[in-house]
Amino acid sequence: MRSVSVQQVVLDDLPAVSRLFDQYRQFQGQPADPTGSEQFLRARIDHGESVLFLARVCGQGMGFAQLYPIYSSVSLKRVFVLNDLFVSDAGRRQGLATALLEAARSYAWSMGASSLRLHVARGNLQAQALYAARGWILDDHFMMYQRFPDD
């Protein structure tokens, strides 16, 4: 049986989580940028702007999740956005995504959050099935709009 663990990231974990973060960005269609990935995550950690969790199998980093805090004016409480969730090819089908989702849920509730939110690509049916199976509810009330800088 393989030993699986999930812990909140500390600075010593930065090399492992940065490697996975760069793989995630490439999965999302971005060019490889190991240095930029590490700098980005270091800044989030240094400024307390996100919470990262690292999933390990037998001590090796195989997946991560990143939460960003926002606030709800309506509920007067914190909300967390599960912005990034990634499991490497070698870590798939071992329950790591489920373990990362549980770590995110547990952390958010321990911080008194009113909800957890995430966005998933319409075509990512595998992730949609995972989220639904783990109790996440598809929002059919609100639509999301975005605005980008003018070119």
C-alpha distance (Angstrom), angle and dihedral (degrees) to the residues before:
residue distance angle dihedral
M1 . . .
R2 3.80 . .
S3 3.79 118.7 .
V4 3.84 110.5 -121.9
S5 3.80 122.8 -172.1
V6 3.80 135.8 170.1
Q7 3.78 122.5 -161.1
Q8 3.76 137.3 166.7
V9 3.81 109.8 -95.8
V10 3.80 120.8 -106.1
L11 3.82 125.7 -175.1
D12 3.82 92.0 -90.1
D13 3.83 87.4 62.8
L14 3.81 92.9 54.9
P15 3.84 97.3 100.8
A16 3.82 92.9 51.8
V17 3.80 96.4 43.4
S18 3.83 92.3 43.0
R19 3.81 90.5 55.2
L20 3.80 90.3 52.2
F21 3.81 91.9 43.3
D22 3.82 90.0 54.6
Q23 3.82 90.1 50.3
Y24 3.82 89.0 49.7
R25 3.81 91.6 51.6
Q26 3.80 89.7 50.3
F27 3.82 89.1 49.7
Q28 3.83 85.7 54.5
G29 3.82 90.7 54.7
Q30 3.80 99.8 -97.0
P31 3.81 124.2 130.9
A32 3.79 119.0 -103.4
D33 3.80 111.9 -86.6
P34 3.81 111.4 164.2
T35 3.81 93.4 168.3
G36 3.80 94.1 47.6
S37 3.79 91.0 45.8
E38 3.79 92.4 53.5
Q39 3.81 92.7 45.1
F40 3.80 91.4 49.5
L41 3.80 93.7 50.7
R42 3.80 93.2 42.8
A43 3.82 89.4 55.0
R44 3.82 91.8 49.3
I45 3.82 90.6 50.7
D46 3.83 95.1 42.0
H47 3.81 92.2 51.2
G48 3.81 96.4 39.7
E49 3.80 89.7 -120.7
S50 3.78 98.6 135.9
V51 3.78 142.2 16.9
L52 3.78 117.8 -131.2
F53 3.79 129.8 -164.3
L54 3.80 123.9 -162.8
A55 3.80 122.7 -154.8
R56 3.78 115.8 -153.0
V57 3.78 132.2 -170.1
C58 3.80 112.2 -158.2
G59 3.81 88.6 -16.5
Q60 3.82 96.3 -52.3
G61 3.81 119.7 117.0
M62 3.80 108.8 -115.5
G63 3.80 105.3 158.4
F64 3.76 145.4 5.5
A65 3.79 143.5 -164.5
Q66 3.80 127.7 -155.6
L67 3.79 125.1 -157.1
Y68 3.78 125.9 -165.1
P69 3.81 120.2 -161.8
I70 3.79 120.6 -130.6
Y71 3.79 129.9 161.9
S72 3.78 135.2 -120.1
S73 3.78 115.6 -137.5
V74 3.79 89.7 -165.6
S75 3.81 97.9 52.9
L76 3.82 93.8 29.7
K77 3.80 87.9 -134.2
R78 3.76 142.1 106.7
V79 3.80 119.9 -89.9
F80 3.79 124.4 -165.1
V81 3.78 124.6 -143.6
L82 3.78 113.4 -149.4
N83 3.78 92.0 -146.4
D84 3.80 100.5 167.1
L85 3.79 132.9 29.2
F86 3.78 121.2 165.0
V87 3.79 137.9 163.0
S88 3.80 120.0 -172.1
D89 3.79 119.4 -121.5
A90 3.82 89.7 -106.1
G91 3.82 90.8 54.5
R92 3.78 99.4 47.4
R93 3.81 123.4 116.3
Q94 3.80 92.0 23.3
G95 3.81 99.1 99.4
L96 3.80 95.2 -101.1
A97 3.81 95.6 129.0
T98 3.79 89.7 50.7
A99 3.81 90.9 48.3
L100 3.81 91.0 49.5
L101 3.81 91.4 48.9
E102 3.80 89.5 51.1
A103 3.82 91.9 49.2
A104 3.82 89.9 51.0
R105 3.81 91.8 47.8
S106 3.78 93.7 47.1
Y107 3.80 92.6 48.1
A108 3.81 94.2 47.1
W109 3.80 93.5 49.9
S110 3.81 91.3 45.9
M111 3.81 87.8 56.3
G112 3.82 91.7 51.9
A113 3.81 95.0 -109.2
S114 3.78 117.6 170.2
S115 3.82 92.6 -145.9
L116 3.76 149.5 -12.7
R117 3.80 119.5 -126.3
L118 3.77 134.9 -167.5
H119 3.77 140.1 170.7
V120 3.77 122.4 -139.6
A121 3.79 130.1 -173.3
R122 3.80 113.0 -101.2
G123 3.79 89.8 -125.4
N124 3.81 95.9 50.3
L125 3.79 95.3 94.8
Q126 3.80 94.0 160.4
A127 3.82 92.1 58.9
Q128 3.81 91.3 43.2
A129 3.80 90.3 54.4
L130 3.81 90.9 48.6
Y131 3.81 93.0 51.0
A132 3.80 93.4 46.6
A133 3.80 91.1 48.4
R134 3.81 89.6 52.0
G135 3.82 95.1 53.4
W136 3.80 101.4 -93.9
I137 3.81 113.0 144.1
L138 3.80 123.9 -141.9
D139 3.82 109.4 -124.0
D140 3.79 109.2 -125.6
H141 3.80 94.7 168.4
F142 3.80 105.3 64.0
M143 3.79 131.6 46.3
M144 3.77 121.3 -150.5
Y145 3.79 120.4 -130.3
Q146 3.79 126.8 -172.7
R147 3.78 134.9 -162.4
F148 3.78 124.2 -159.3
P149 3.81 130.3 -164.8
D150 3.77 114.8 -86.4
D151 3.78 112.9 -105.6
